[in-house]
Amino acid sequence: MINGIAHGAFHVSNMDATIEFYCGKLGFKEAFRFTDDAGNPRLVYLNIPGTMQFLEFFPAKEGTKPVSGTFFAHVCLSVDDAAATCKEMEGKGVEITTALKMGGDGNWQFWTKDPDGNPIEFMQMMPDSKQALAVKG
């Protein structure tokens, strides 16, 4: 059963300006980030304080063009039980594009696409995940 949206994810043209806007102006908190070998951000997770809701930002790759003024990457739907939901989706004929696996953030996830090809991530938030630890402080 889907119980909410875990995070929205966006490609951004300027990571520093994005973090300044969301944290400095809107009051979000940086939860965590993954970096490449040179220390550049691969993704930055921002938390809406007091919630398990996040926005995830990826630096736009060279040549990435916005669609209708956005840099949309995917939507993530929060689920109670990723394995059961994955099985349920398969039973309904939904093509699973990435099989159920434990993500680098410590949550169970699997992926599909909507009819327009937009990626959809299904995520079961685990109590010791990076998101849960960020909210606990």
C-alpha positions in Angstrom: 0.0 0.0 0.0 1.3 3.4 -1.0 1.3 5.8 2.0 2.9 9.0 0.8 5.7 10.6 -1.2 9.1 10.0 0.3 10.9 12.7 -1.8 10.9 14.7 -5.0 14.1 14.7 -7.0 15.4 17.4 -9.3 18.5 18.1 -11.5 19.8 21.6 -10.7 22.1 23.8 -12.6 23.7 25.4 -9.5 23.9 23.2 -6.3 25.1 26.0 -4.1 22.3 28.4 -5.1 19.8 25.6 -4.7 20.9 24.7 -1.2 21.0 28.4 -0.2 17.5 28.9 -1.4 15.9 25.8 0.2 17.9 26.0 3.4 18.7 29.6 3.8 15.4 31.0 2.6 12.8 28.2 3.1 14.3 26.7 6.3 15.0 23.2 5.0 18.0 21.4 6.6 20.7 19.5 4.8 20.2 15.9 5.8 23.1 14.2 4.0 25.0 14.1 0.7 26.9 11.6 -1.5 30.0 13.0 -3.2 32.3 11.8 -6.0 36.0 11.0 -5.5 36.8 14.7 -6.0 34.4 15.8 -3.2 31.8 17.2 -5.6 28.2 16.4 -4.7 26.5 13.5 -6.6 23.3 14.2 -4.7 22.2 16.3 -1.8 19.2 15.4 0.4 17.3 18.3 2.1 14.8 17.6 4.9 11.6 19.5 5.7 12.3 19.9 9.5 10.2 17.7 11.8 9.1 15.4 8.9 10.3 12.3 7.0 9.9 14.4 3.8 12.8 15.3 1.6 13.9 16.9 -1.6 16.8 15.3 -3.4 19.0 17.3 -5.8 21.4 16.1 -8.4 23.8 18.4 -10.3 22.6 18.6 -13.9 24.9 16.8 -16.3 26.4 18.6 -19.3 23.8 19.0 -21.9 20.8 18.3 -19.6 18.0 20.5 -20.7 14.9 21.4 -18.6 11.5 20.1 -19.7 8.8 22.8 -19.5 11.1 24.9 -17.2 11.9 22.1 -14.8 14.7 19.6 -14.2 12.5 16.7 -13.0 14.4 13.4 -12.3 11.8 11.1 -10.6 9.1 10.8 -8.0 9.5 8.5 -5.0 6.4 6.9 -3.4 6.7 5.8 0.2 5.4 2.2 0.9 4.8 0.2 4.1 6.4 -3.0 2.7 8.5 -2.8 -0.4 8.6 -6.5 -1.1 4.8 -6.9 -0.8 4.2 -3.8 -2.9 6.6 -5.0 -5.6 4.9 -8.3 -5.8 1.5 -6.6 -5.9 2.6 -4.3 -8.7 4.0 -7.2 -10.7 0.7 -9.0 -10.2 -1.1 -6.0 -11.7 1.2 -6.2 -14.8 3.4 -3.3 -13.8 6.9 -3.7 -15.4 9.6 -3.4 -12.6 12.5 -1.7 -14.3 14.9 -2.1 -11.3 14.3 -5.0 -9.0 13.9 -4.8 -5.2 17.2 -3.9 -3.6 18.7 -2.1 -0.5 19.7 1.4 -1.5 22.8 3.2 -0.4 20.7 5.2 2.0 19.6 2.0 3.9 16.1 1.8 2.5 14.4 -0.9 0.4 13.5 0.3 -3.1 12.4 -0.8 -6.6 11.5 1.2 -9.7 9.1 1.4 -12.6 8.1 4.0 -15.2 4.7 5.6 -15.8 3.1 5.5 -19.3 5.1 8.6 -20.4 8.4 7.0 -19.2 8.8 9.1 -16.1 10.7 7.1 -13.5 9.0 6.1 -10.2 10.8 4.9 -7.2 9.0 2.9 -4.5 10.8 3.2 -1.1 10.3 1.5 2.3 11.8 3.8 4.8 13.9 1.8 7.3 14.4 2.9 10.9 18.2 3.1 10.6 18.3 4.7 7.2 20.2 7.9 6.5 16.8 9.8 6.3 15.6 8.4 9.7 18.9 9.2 11.3 18.9 12.8 9.9 15.4 13.4 11.3 16.4 12.0 14.7 19.3 14.5 14.7 
